[in-house]
Amino acid sequence: MAGRFEGKQALVLGVANKRSIAWAIARRLREEGAELAFTFQGERIEKGVRDLAESVGGHVVGECDVRSEDDLDRVFAATADAFGGGLDCLVHSVAFAAAEDLEGRFTDTPRDRFWMAVDISAYSLVAAARRAEPLLQARGGGSIVTMTYLGGVRAVPHYNVMGVAKATLDASVRYLAWDLGHSNIRVNAISAGPVRTLAARSIAGFTTMEEMFEQRAPLHRHMDADDCGAAAAYLLSSDAANVTGTTLYVDAGYHAMGM
Ligand SMILES: NC(=O)c1ccc[n+]([C@@H]2O[C@H](COP(=O)([O-])OP(=O)(O)OC[C@H]3O[C@@H](n4cnc5c(N)ncnc54)[C@H](O)[C@@H]3O)[C@@H](O)[C@H]2O)c1
């Protein structure tokens, strides 16, 4: 597909393996012409991410634990080097909560793990956007996309602290959109229905969630990571030139239902 991202450069945070939503987004951007850069979190997945990056002719700009200011500084500097000082698109597809906090009662979440989930899953967008800003400005503007979930606006059993983190992420999208709009930088979120990934498997009752989703969503069908890829490509492209500070639901309509 010739496309909307010819001559554009994108940094993708959040590829763990070929099932990752970030990977589906990356593939779609590549298909439409983008040049890509990736980070990875931890040696365990380094080889896998390097192989995936190579398969799309992408750069690996280093290891990045989003809790580390040093890691973030290093990978954004490496991105600037790889991309001639600029950047057009940033994909943020990162989240984490301790497995024991994705089952049982939200009420029992301890303080340290509450903040860890918010730090990794929400503050990381702010920290990354701040570092991306000068690179995006160097291109006269750009676009940032993050991944969220309905559990940030409604109580979804088992989603627990991750729902609170997503609410923080959703609000951060709106405040970043306001700040960065002055530089023609757009910031949006995709709220996805259940997709079988590494992160999803750590949520207790994920299979039940999928079953209920298919039963109750107006379109009565599952979705996959490629649906997120297509939506992200739209939000990151000039087709969405006047779209910022919003959440695009890619969930077969599930969010529209009251029962
Ligand atoms: N899978 C779903 O059903 C679904 C639905 C809605 C939203 N989402 C969101 O999509 C995003 C991507 O998740 P996914 O489902 O593709 O799973 P995934 O496990 O493939 O991706 C999660 C990524 O977060 C990264 N990560 C975790 N902690 C990190 C840290 N400290 N520093 C840097 N990176 C870290 C992991 O390395 C991984 O690449 C997440 O924000 C998730 O909440 C997923």
The ligand as an ORCA input file, in Angstrom:
! r2SCAN-3c Opt
* xyz 0 1
  N      -4.575     -6.426     24.618
  C      -5.698     -5.807     24.926
  O      -6.778     -6.402     25.011
  C      -5.682     -4.306     25.134
  C      -6.903     -3.602     25.137
  C      -6.879     -2.240     25.349
  C      -5.669     -1.583     25.549
  N      -4.506     -2.297     25.543
  C      -3.236     -1.564     25.770
  O      -2.379     -1.745     24.666
  C      -1.043     -1.474     25.101
  C      -0.129     -2.580     24.572
  O      -0.417     -3.806     25.221
  P      -0.493     -5.191     24.426
  O      -1.830     -5.750     24.705
  O      -0.020     -5.028     23.038
  O       0.516     -6.127     25.264
  P       2.093     -6.333     25.144
  O       2.448     -7.109     26.367
  O       2.459     -6.897     23.849
  O       2.663     -4.851     25.244
  C       2.897     -4.196     26.473
  C       4.259     -3.545     26.345
  O       4.545     -2.761     27.507
  C       5.941     -2.871     27.709
  N       6.301     -2.477     29.072
  C       5.801     -2.934     30.243
  N       6.472     -2.344     31.268
  C       7.393     -1.517     30.719
  C       8.396     -0.661     31.238
  N       8.588     -0.525     32.554
  N       9.161      0.045     30.365
  C       8.995     -0.082     29.033
  N       8.058     -0.883     28.480
  C       7.283     -1.590     29.310
  C       6.232     -4.343     27.439
  O       7.609     -4.557     27.205
  C       5.386     -4.576     26.207
  O       6.137     -4.300     25.051
  C      -1.106     -1.375     26.622
  O      -1.169     -0.004     26.981
  C      -2.415     -2.053     26.947
  O      -2.966     -1.627     28.184
  C      -4.484     -3.636     25.332
*
